[in-house]
């Protein structure tokens, strides 16, 4: 999104990680993350879901959905984020779930 000219606000629950993102000092094992972060000029991170939700009309939700023993996905993190967004009375937003979910979860 930043490469397309958009300002981006990321919400992260870990305060130290937010500090590292904002200071462009985050080292990550994910390929290219460190290099892309070093070039980022329009990225801001926060621990505040309220701030992140207020920032944009499009909310991209990336949370872990680990697989269970029988191949099912655990939606606990996603449920928590969506519940918090609901409690903030978020409206007139597009919420895009960007993690793996079980068929029918978003119906």
C-alpha positions as CSV (number, residue, x, y, z in Angstrom):
1,X,0.0,0.0,0.0
2,X,2.8,2.4,0.8
3,X,4.4,1.7,-2.6
4,X,1.1,2.9,-4.2
5,X,1.3,6.2,-2.3
6,X,-0.9,5.4,0.7
7,X,-0.1,6.2,4.3
8,X,-0.2,3.0,6.4
9,X,-0.9,2.5,10.1
10,X,-0.2,-0.9,11.5
11,X,-1.6,-2.2,14.8
12,X,0.6,-4.5,16.8
13,X,0.0,-5.7,20.4
14,X,3.6,-5.8,21.4
15,X,4.9,-2.3,22.4
16,X,8.6,-3.2,21.8
17,X,7.8,-4.4,18.3
18,X,5.9,-1.1,17.6
19,X,8.9,0.9,18.8
20,X,11.2,-1.2,16.5
21,X,8.8,-0.7,13.5
22,X,8.6,3.1,14.1
23,X,12.4,3.4,14.5
24,X,12.9,1.1,11.5
25,X,15.1,-1.2,13.6
26,X,13.0,-4.4,13.5
27,X,14.9,-7.5,12.5
28,X,12.6,-10.3,11.3
29,X,13.2,-13.8,9.8
30,X,10.4,-13.2,7.3
31,X,12.0,-12.6,3.9
32,X,12.5,-9.0,2.9
33,X,10.7,-7.5,5.9
34,X,13.8,-5.8,7.3
35,X,14.8,-4.4,3.9
36,X,11.3,-3.1,3.1
37,X,10.9,-1.6,6.5
38,X,14.2,0.3,6.1
39,X,12.7,1.9,2.9
40,X,9.2,2.6,4.4
41,X,8.5,6.3,4.7
42,X,4.7,6.3,5.1
43,X,4.3,3.6,7.8
44,X,3.4,4.2,11.4
45,X,2.8,1.5,14.0
46,X,0.7,1.7,17.2
47,X,-0.7,-0.6,19.9
48,X,-4.0,1.2,19.7
49,X,-6.7,-0.6,17.8
50,X,-8.9,2.5,18.1
51,X,-6.2,4.6,16.4
52,X,-5.7,2.0,13.7
53,X,-9.4,1.6,13.0
54,X,-10.0,5.4,12.9
55,X,-7.1,5.8,10.4
56,X,-8.5,4.1,7.4
57,X,-11.6,3.0,5.5
58,X,-10.0,-0.4,4.7
59,X,-8.8,-2.5,7.7
60,X,-6.7,-5.5,6.8
61,X,-6.7,-8.1,9.6
62,X,-3.6,-10.4,9.8
63,X,-3.6,-12.7,12.9
64,X,-2.4,-16.2,13.5
65,X,-4.9,-19.0,12.9
66,X,-2.9,-22.1,13.8
67,X,-4.0,-25.5,12.7
68,X,-5.4,-28.0,15.1
69,X,-4.7,-31.7,15.3
70,X,-7.6,-32.5,12.9
71,X,-6.7,-29.7,10.4
72,X,-9.2,-27.2,11.7
73,X,-8.0,-23.6,12.2
74,X,-8.1,-21.9,15.5
75,X,-10.0,-18.6,15.1
76,X,-9.4,-17.3,18.7
77,X,-7.1,-14.4,17.7
78,X,-9.4,-13.4,14.8
79,X,-12.5,-13.6,17.0
80,X,-10.8,-11.3,19.6
81,X,-9.9,-8.7,17.0
82,X,-13.3,-8.7,15.4
83,X,-15.0,-8.5,18.8
84,X,-12.8,-5.5,19.7
85,X,-13.6,-3.8,16.4
86,X,-17.3,-4.4,17.1
87,X,-17.0,-2.9,20.6
88,X,-15.4,0.2,19.0
89,X,-18.6,0.6,17.0
90,X,-16.6,0.6,13.8
91,X,-18.8,1.6,10.8
92,X,-18.4,2.6,7.2
93,X,-15.2,0.5,7.0
94,X,-14.2,-2.5,4.8
95,X,-12.8,-5.2,7.0
96,X,-10.7,-7.7,5.1
97,X,-9.7,-11.0,6.8
98,X,-6.2,-11.8,5.5
99,X,-5.6,-15.1,7.4
100,X,-6.6,-18.7,6.8
101,X,-10.1,-19.5,8.2
102,X,-12.4,-22.5,8.0
103,X,-14.9,-22.6,5.2
104,X,-18.1,-20.7,6.2
105,X,-16.3,-18.6,8.9
106,X,-17.0,-15.3,7.2
107,X,-20.5,-16.1,5.9
